């Protein structure tokens, strides 16, 4: 989420919490080969990069400190 907030697309192992919270906002990679292929796609396909960069920025806004601090105040 930190990288996403700066528009850096995220390639990660599809752990359960990623799938639940970030399913359309990160690129799942179940192996090193998947990761390499996804990173190459990000490098050479601008529209693919832009799609994940923009989506990640929007999703990361949910985790902005202003939003999280409001949740703490409710405790």
C-alpha positions in Angstrom: 0.0 0.0 0.0 2.9 2.4 0.7 4.3 1.8 -2.8 0.8 2.1 -4.3 0.3 5.5 -2.7 3.2 6.8 -4.8 1.8 5.2 -8.0 4.2 2.2 -8.0 2.4 -0.9 -9.2 2.7 -3.8 -6.9 3.6 -7.4 -7.9 3.3 -9.8 -5.0 2.6 -13.3 -3.9 -1.2 -13.7 -3.7 -1.5 -14.1 0.0 -4.9 -14.3 1.5 -4.9 -10.8 2.9 -3.8 -9.3 -0.4 -6.6 -11.1 -2.2 -9.2 -10.0 0.3 -8.1 -6.3 0.5 -6.3 -5.6 -2.7 -7.5 -8.1 -5.3 -7.8 -5.7 -8.3 -5.0 -3.4 -7.2 -2.0 -5.6 -7.3 -0.5 -8.1 -9.8 -0.4 -11.6 -8.3 2.7 -13.6 -8.9 2.8 -17.2 -7.7 6.3 -17.9 -8.9 9.5 -16.1 -9.9 8.6 -16.6 -13.5 5.2 -14.9 -13.0 6.9 -12.0 -11.3 9.5 -11.6 -14.0 6.8 -11.7 -16.7 4.6 -9.1 -14.8 7.6 -6.8 -14.3 8.5 -7.0 -18.0 4.9 -6.2 -18.8 4.9 -3.2 -16.5 8.2 -2.0 -18.1 7.2 -2.3 -21.7 3.4 -1.7 -21.7 2.7 1.8 -20.6 -1.1 1.3 -20.6 -0.7 -1.8 -18.3 1.6 0.3 -16.0 -0.7 3.3 -16.0 -3.8 1.1 -15.2 -2.2 -0.4 -12.0 -0.5 2.9 -11.0 -3.8 4.9 -11.1 -5.8 2.2 -9.4 -3.2 1.8 -6.7 -3.2 5.5 -5.9 -6.9 5.5 -5.5 -7.0 2.4 -3.3 -4.1 3.6 -1.1 -6.1 6.7 -0.3 -8.3 4.5 1.9 -5.2 3.8 4.1 -4.2 7.5 4.3 -3.4 8.5 7.9 -6.4 10.9 8.0 -8.7 8.0 7.3 -7.0 5.6 9.7 -6.8 8.2 12.5 -10.6 8.5 12.4 -10.9 4.8 13.0 -8.7 5.1 16.1 -10.8 7.9 17.4 -13.9 5.6 17.3 -12.2 3.0 19.5 
